[in-house]
Amino acid sequence: MTVSTEGSAAVRPVPPSGPAAHAPGSSKSSDADRARAPRGGLRSRGGLLLLEAAVAFAAALLLPLLARGFKLNPLNRIAQVSGLAAIQLRFALVGLLFIGAVVLAMRLRGGRHFDLATRLAAAALAGLASGFVAAGAVVALLGTPWPMFGLNGDSGRIVEWAHAVANGQPSGSPVYPPMPLYTLGYYAEWFHGGNTAYAFKDLQILGAAAFGPLVYLAWRMLLSPVRALAFGVVPAFALIDSYKPYSQTVLVLLIPVLVAMVVALRRSGTQGWRPLLLKGAGFGAVLGVLFLTYSGWFLWSAAGVLFAALLYFPWKTGRLKGAAFMGSALAAFLVVAGRYLMVMLKEGQTTKDYNFRFDNFTDPAYYLMWRTDMPGKVGDWPPPGEFGGVGLFALVTFVCLGAAIWLGLRKPLVVTIAAMFISAWVMRMYIASHMYETQTVQLYTRTNNQLLYCGLILCALVAHLVSLKLAERRTATEAAQSAAPAAGRSGFPGREGAVIGTLCALLLLLGTVSSSMSDRYMPAQDGTYRILPWVSHTIRQQDGKCPKFAPKGECSKDGDQSWLSYIR
């Protein structure tokens, strides 16, 4: 189901041979490497992708496993800081080992294995980054078997519903996505004797760890390794969540999958029937699994994706094949998720959300930061900006939106994401405009995450498109120098140095972001997300004992309920 790299056709001139022939992590380099690789064995395209996946997932599990051995009290702030520093140290050392391998590959055997080392380093950094957040969750929950928030709020409902479905009973909500409930239920049966509460702690940690590898592999359908890491994985880390990791994971996977599907639709008119139908079925099955895991993002994205599909449908090159591609995708989607779709169409009409949250009382045009429904103590919100109340970050994202469309107007990668951004914006305002009339919320504030992620991706794509233009110019310059050596050397730096520098910068960026996202889940009684693991340390265990680090050795059946005072 892999799709050829978007933007690779932008590099027209024939590049010179050798490892320095391409821009850092460029899509053209990826295509050239695939052309040179033998068709069988580890060096095949499929074998390399499997190797990348194995490295990414192994790296994601490393830091959480190491964090289990930390000796500290997670309710003590100094201990929390020490824990974060210990994770950061291990993250940096392992990351530097992979970057060091890239440096060695550049210098040994004429750089023959440089591309392979780059692939593995990019995959490892993606896994290490989400493993950092998962390790932070391990530290936050040291000494307690309960998941974040115990049996309170969403956590309690998910645990209850998963226990019901695992025992052949209906869940408490027919419209709630079934995949997380069945996954939790069966995992609890296999590893925790049916205890879905204790099992949910494991899945919170494992779900956060899997975030980076899954996002990386999704973007590898569209971009080369370093670009997938820089322009796909990095923006996603604004949304990583170890409380309910599956909902945000679906969002950051759905966008590249839908973009890849539009790219494949555009090319379907010239493909053979068998790969065409298999590829369509593959996309449909993947979308079905994502829909079963969390369906809300499909609603916000539908109009934008429909626009992109109509725009890039092969009207001239093969209407029948385009229709067959979409038909096979739809058939596979219905096989996987058709039953749940029918439930959503039937029950969703009568399901109303009357729960007004913090963000429902703020400016609906502000989406750049979500304080959640447990905001703690806040001052002015949204934060006052410099330009008509709008901050610099908002201005940059809007400028990048326009620049991305300008530079990539003919590219489905850019147009589809921009259309999904506009689709979510329109849906957000439509639902919010009826809020007073209906007295319902219908989760419209959840569009914050999609708008933010699409905006960040568009900013990253500006850098991507500019770098492609620079690569094209560099290739043309080198071709001209080959024809006329007296013209002097190119002023562009070599590809290897750019790749190594980019990996070093991304290592520091991802380490800093992951530390920040881990810190927001360190236990504290402040009414923010920190209250979630705090409550987990105050709930009596099922054997009647208190968790190891319960404050003053005291606990209760429901745990500390002081968080309620922050949302009234």
Secondary structure, 3 states (H helix, E strand, C coil): CCCCCCCHHHCCCCCCCCCCCCCCCCHHHHHHHHHHCCCCCCCCHHHHHHHHHHHHHHHHHHHHHHHCCCCCCCCCHHHHHHHHHHHHHHHHHHHHHHHHHHHHHHHCHHHCCHHHHHHHHHHHHHHHHHHHHHHHHHHHCCCCCCCCCCCCHHHHHHHHHHHHHHCCCCCCCCCCCHHHHHHHHHHHHHHCCCCHHHHHHHHHHHHHHHHHHHHHHHHCCCCCHHHHHHHHHHHHCCCCCCCCHHHHHHHHHHHHHHHHHHHHHHHHHHCCHHHHHHHHHHHHHHHHHHHHHCCHHHHHHHHHHHHHHHHHCCCCCCHHHHHHHHHHHHHHHHHHHHHHHHHHHHHCCCCCCCCCCHHHHCCCCCCCCCCCCCCCCCCCCCCCCCECCECHHHHHHHHHHHHHHHHCCCCHHHHHHHHHHHHHHHHHHHHHHCHHHHCCCCCHHHHHHHHHHHHHHHHHHHHHHHHHHHHHHHHHHHHHHHHCHHHCCCCCCCHHHHHHHHHHHHHHHHHHHHHHHHHCCCCCCCCCCCHHHHHHCCECCCCCCCCCCCHHHCCECCCCCHHHHHCC
